[in-house]
Amino acid sequence: MRLYSTKNTSKFVDLKEAVIKGLPEDNGLFMPEHFPTLPSSFINNLSDYSFEEIAYKVASQLIQDSIPEAALKDIIHNAVNFPAPVVSLDEQFHILELFHGPSLAFKDFGARFMAQTMSYFNQNENRELVILVATSGDTGGAVAAGFYDTPGIKVVILYPSGKVSALQEKQLTTLGKNISAIEIDGTFDDCQALVKKAFLDDELNQAIRLSSANSINIARLIPQSFYYFEAFKQVDTSKDIVFTVPSGNFGNLTAGLMAKKMGLPIHHFIAATNANDIVPSYLETGEYIPRPSVATISNAMDVGNPSNFARMLDLYGSTWNNLKSAISGYRFSDKETKIGIKEVYERYNYTIDPHGAVGYLAFKEYASSHPNSLGIILETAHPSKFIDVVEPVLKSKVNIPQRLADLANKPKEAAFMDTSYGSFKNWLLANY
Ligand SMILES: *Cc1c(COP(=O)(O)O)cnc(C)c1O
């Protein structure tokens, strides 16, 4: 497998370089040179395969000989080890539950696969790899769980003190082993600035092999295409299959576009956003106008300049007409989102999180003029992660999965630091 940068399509790197580097030097995004077409004998008989087998089949066709068969089987076995069930609300509305992993969000798929892949590419290096991540909450939890106990790799997570939820903080600070957390007396931007500075510090990079678990790493995107196939296998495919994707940086939706490119007969995509509606606006007008994000109750989608937009354009030859015939965009306010949460509960007795609710509303609007469509709405997180929003809306208790409840009793371990780069650098040099 070879990859090019969206800013230079004639220069290629191998998968190892793309995964370890994360970003091309020209600040574009890595894209696979070819998307294989999966055989129709596979696409038409998905139900003969387990989720793990589907993941292996898709990955091996895409990755080719960049990772040998036995190693790739191992990676998939360790990364895709929880289910992605489809729950039918009725004949037309279906929910793809992507929250059965350790951090209860779909980001677990990407983080686990990236951890396994990095560890594979790092195995013959004699120096450990230290991964720095700044988080405003959700990404850090998935990365921490994904890299936990991964040989040869240590992870340092920086988070803003008092600005992540209590449970999110527990997800970052209670694992131990190769995962360390630093609580920064500042904002998320301060955390991100410290990480950026560290990557540019020659002296530090001589002393420690640093890498990032950036959300635009291609190793986070590839595994997200697997569950589109897994979902397809679980529904009536004589209908027009429409995937509805609650979106922020549009990694999840881009992975769906990749699954379609590999031959999965997806009829249409719906990009569902909150007030941060840069992509729906682009689909309507043909103009891409990034702007500062605004805070909403579906906060994992509060993104003002979606990082995967360049990949979406690349997949559709940078042509607005092509993109808008494949994807419809809808946006919803917080008020509407709360009504959506309530409606799903009252109509279907299903508790949906604020992100999934935005997806539900979008498909509902689309379905009103597309009666032959069958909607698969991606439920990107478990509702208990957003209990502060969901419980007051439903006026009833949300069930908290045991693995999240258990965290409450685990002791927090984190270094506490001000925002000065000197303290951070000294801490790294003393610990690695
Ligand atoms: C990250 C996240 C999203 C947005 O996903 P993108 O791939 O960035 O579009 C949606 N919902 C939840 C719960 C998330 O954590």
The ligand as an SDF file (V2000), in Angstrom:
LIG
                    3D

 15 15  0  0  0  0  0  0  0  0999 V2000
  -15.5640   12.3650   17.9330 C   0  0  0  0  0  0  0  0  0  0  0  0
  -17.0230   12.2130   18.0540 C   0  0  0  0  0  0  0  0  0  0  0  0
  -17.9130   12.5800   17.0030 C   0  0  0  0  0  0  0  0  0  0  0  0
  -17.4200   13.2140   15.7240 C   0  0  0  0  0  0  0  0  0  0  0  0
  -16.7530   12.2960   14.9050 O   0  0  0  0  0  0  0  0  0  0  0  0
  -15.9100   12.7910   13.6360 P   0  0  0  0  0  0  0  0  0  0  0  0
  -15.2790   11.5620   13.0850 O   0  0  0  0  0  0  0  0  0  0  0  0
  -14.8820   13.7620   14.1860 O   0  0  0  0  0  0  0  0  0  0  0  0
  -16.8410   13.4460   12.7040 O   0  0  0  0  0  0  0  0  0  0  0  0
  -19.2570   12.3510   17.1490 C   0  0  0  0  0  0  0  0  0  0  0  0
  -19.7410   11.8270   18.2890 N   0  0  0  0  0  0  0  0  0  0  0  0
  -18.9410   11.4840   19.3300 C   0  0  0  0  0  0  0  0  0  0  0  0
  -19.5540   10.9360   20.5580 C   0  0  0  0  0  0  0  0  0  0  0  0
  -17.5580   11.6580   19.2470 C   0  0  0  0  0  0  0  0  0  0  0  0
  -16.7770   11.3280   20.2830 O   0  0  0  0  0  0  0  0  0  0  0  0
  1  2  1  0
  2  3  1  0
  2 14  2  0
  3  4  1  0
  3 10  2  0
  4  5  1  0
  5  6  1  0
  6  7  2  0
  6  8  1  0
  6  9  1  0
 10 11  1  0
 11 12  2  0
 12 13  1  0
 12 14  1  0
 14 15  1  0
M  END
$$$$
